[in-house]
């Protein structure tokens, strides 16, 4: 299947071709999404781009494994969920305190945990709420 770039005109159905793109071999209508993105302010576009880039980024020391800490995002090599570390951070713990109290953690793990928590605030807050209720 030929790939069609957004905005590319094939001469067939100009409006349809312009508003569609090929996504993994299938067609995806982007007209509504595209219009919403174009309506954003430059600052909102930058924030949206940041969120998307972070969401697509590989989290080298963060993983989710079904059956391990409820499938929550956690630090690899451990059973320490990101939401727990973020809770301590919000409570005012320093990175030094976290590293002292969790000797299996590395400084790079905290950097990745903070980046993950910042990119997925709804997930982290939901996990914190759900686990506080238990």
N, C-alpha and C positions, 0 to 999 in steps of 0.2 A: 504494500500500500504506500503510495506516495505521501510524503509528509507535507503538510501545508502550514506555512508560517502565518502567524496572526497578521492580518492586514494584506496578505498576498492575494492578488486578484487572478483567478484562473479564467475569467471571462465568462463563466457559466452563470452563476448566480452570485453576483458581486457582493450583495449584502450578506448572504449566507456564508460564502467563503471567507469574508473578512471577519465574521463573528465566530468562526469555528477554528479549532486547532486539533491536530491529531494527538491523542494521549494514549500511549502504550498500544498503538494499533487501533484504537477506537476513536470515535468522534466525540468531542466535548463542546457544548455550547458555552462560550465565554462571554456572550454579549452582556448579560446581566452583571456578571462579576467584573468584566472589563469596565463597564460604565460606572460601577461603584468605585473601583480603584481610581478611575480618572477624576471622579468627583472629590476625592480626598485632597486635603491641603498638602503642601510639600512636607510638612512635619509629620502628618499622619501617614503619608506614603513611606517616609523614612522609617517610622515605627513599624508599619506593616511589613516592610522589607526585612527589618531586623528580626521580627518574630518568625517570618518564614525561613530566613537563613538559619536561625537558631534551631527551628523545628527540623530542618533538614540535616543539620550538623550531626556528625557522629559524636556520641558521648563515650569517649574511650574508657572511662572508668565507671560508667553507669549502665546498669542492665536491668531488665525485667525478666523474671523467670517464673512461669506458672508454678505454683506450689511452694515458692520460696518467698517468705514475708508477704504472703497474699498476692503475689504478682506485682507488688509495688516497685517503683524505681528504687534501686539500691546500689550501694557501692560494690563493685566486683570484689571477689575474694572475701566478702563479708555478708552478714545478714542485717546490715545497717541501712534502713530506708533513708532516702533523701529527705523525706518530710520530717524525720526525727532531727536530723542535723539542722535543717532550716528552722525548726522550732527552737532549738538551742541558740541559733544565731539571733533569732528575733528576741529571745530572752536576754540577750546581751553577752552571751559567751563569746570569748575571743577564739580565734583559730588555734592559738597555743593551748587554750584550755581543752578544746575538742581533741586536738592531737594527743594531749597528755592523758585524757580520759578514754580515748579510743586508740590504743597503741597500734592497731592494725591499719589505721588510716595514714595516708600520706598527704602532704600539702597539696599535691596535684589532685587528689581525690576531692578535697574541699573546693578547689577552684572549679572543677567539673560539676560538683554538687550545686554550687551557687549558680553557675550558668544554667544548669538544668532547671533549678527551682525558679530562676528569673524568667526562663522561657516557658514554663508550664505552671504559672501561679494558681490557676483554677484547680489543677490536679493536686498540687501540694496542699492547698487550703482544704479541699475536699477530704483528702487523706487525714489531715490533722483533725478536722471536725469528726469524721467517722471514728477515729481511734480515741479521741477524747471522750466520746460517748460510751466507750466500753469500760 
